[in-house]
Amino acid sequence: MINLSMVMHFLGGLGLFLYGVHTTSGGLQKIAANKLKGILESLTKKTWTATLFGIGMTVALQSSAATTVMVVEFVNAGLMTLVQALGVSLGSAVGTSIVIQLISFPILDIALLELGNWLYKIGEHMVSVAKVFRN
């Protein structure tokens, strides 16, 4: 049975969560708005690249919830558009499936080696994009 104490705890937790979202978006806007916006725009320019970015983030973080929270923060801070965020969210759902498949297959050693290679290539791409924006 739900009582007043449970409702108050829920509302208090929700209030703290919303305060954290507000504070984080303000911090993101102040610290790295221009550079981060440029990097996110280049990585999520098209829907399929945004999906690949979401897959990569989710595989790296191993949590679609963390990816989605980050994307919501980016949209709230004005660093991403809603279209870009939808692509990344789609990719986070696919990335979760990939993580589950990697964990469930007995060929984990080969999968981890391939994952490391894939993440290395993504890192190289991010560095090359960052060099373009520096110039």
C-alpha positions in Angstrom: 0.0 0.0 0.0 1.2 3.5 -0.9 1.4 5.9 2.0 2.2 9.6 2.3 5.8 8.9 3.3 6.5 6.9 0.1 4.9 9.7 -2.1 7.0 12.3 -0.3 10.2 10.3 -0.8 9.4 9.9 -4.5 8.7 13.6 -5.0 11.9 14.5 -3.1 13.9 12.1 -5.3 12.3 13.5 -8.5 13.1 17.0 -7.3 16.7 16.2 -6.7 16.9 14.5 -10.1 15.5 17.5 -11.9 17.8 19.9 -10.0 20.7 17.7 -11.1 19.6 17.9 -14.7 19.3 21.7 -14.5 22.7 22.1 -12.8 24.4 19.7 -15.3 23.0 21.5 -18.3 24.1 24.8 -17.0 27.6 23.5 -16.4 27.8 22.0 -19.8 26.8 25.3 -21.5 29.4 27.2 -19.5 32.4 24.8 -19.9 32.5 23.3 -23.3 29.5 24.4 -25.3 31.3 25.5 -28.5 33.8 22.7 -28.9 31.5 19.9 -27.7 28.7 21.1 -29.9 31.1 21.0 -32.9 32.2 17.5 -32.1 28.7 16.3 -31.5 27.5 17.9 -34.8 30.2 16.2 -36.8 29.6 12.8 -35.2 25.8 13.0 -35.5 25.4 14.9 -38.8 23.4 12.1 -40.4 21.0 9.7 -38.8 23.0 6.6 -39.5 26.2 8.2 -38.0 24.2 9.3 -35.0 23.1 5.7 -34.7 26.6 4.4 -34.9 27.7 7.0 -32.3 24.9 5.7 -30.0 26.0 2.1 -30.5 29.6 3.0 -29.7 28.7 5.0 -26.6 26.5 2.2 -25.3 29.1 -0.5 -26.0 31.8 1.6 -24.3 29.6 2.6 -21.3 27.8 -0.8 -21.3 24.6 1.1 -20.3 21.9 2.4 -22.6 20.5 4.3 -19.6 23.7 6.2 -19.2 23.8 7.0 -22.9 20.2 8.2 -22.8 20.8 10.4 -19.8 23.9 12.0 -21.5 21.9 12.6 -24.7 19.0 14.2 -22.7 21.6 16.5 -21.0 23.1 17.4 -24.4 19.7 18.3 -25.8 18.7 20.2 -22.7 22.0 22.2 -22.9 21.4 22.9 -26.6 24.4 20.9 -27.8 22.3 18.5 -29.9 19.1 18.7 -31.8 16.2 16.3 -31.2 16.8 14.6 -34.5 20.4 13.9 -33.5 19.3 12.7 -30.1 16.8 10.2 -31.6 19.5 8.7 -33.8 21.8 8.3 -30.8 18.9 6.8 -28.7 18.2 4.3 -31.4 21.9 3.4 -31.5 21.9 3.0 -27.7 19.1 0.4 -28.0 21.1 -1.5 -30.7 24.2 -1.1 -28.6 22.6 -2.8 -25.6 21.7 -5.8 -27.8 25.3 -5.9 -29.0 26.6 -5.9 -25.5 24.3 -8.7 -24.5 25.3 -10.8 -27.5 29.0 -10.2 -26.7 28.5 -11.3 -23.1 26.4 -14.4 -24.1 28.7 -15.8 -26.7 31.5 -18.1 -25.6 33.9 -16.4 -27.9 34.4 -13.5 -25.5 38.1 -13.3 -26.0 37.8 -12.8 -29.8 34.8 -10.4 -29.3 36.8 -8.3 -26.8 39.7 -8.1 -29.2 37.5 -7.0 -32.0 35.7 -4.6 -29.7 39.1 -3.1 -28.7 40.1 -2.7 -32.3 36.7 -1.1 -33.1 37.0 1.3 -30.2 40.6 2.2 -31.2 39.3 3.1 -34.7 36.5 5.2 -33.3 39.1 7.0 -31.1 41.3 7.7 -34.2 38.3 9.1 -36.0 37.5 11.3 -33.0 41.1 12.6 -32.9 41.0 13.4 -36.6 37.7 15.3 -36.2 39.1 17.2 -33.2 42.1 18.2 -35.3 39.8 19.5 -38.0 38.0 21.7 -35.5 41.2 23.0 -34.0 42.3 24.4 -37.3 
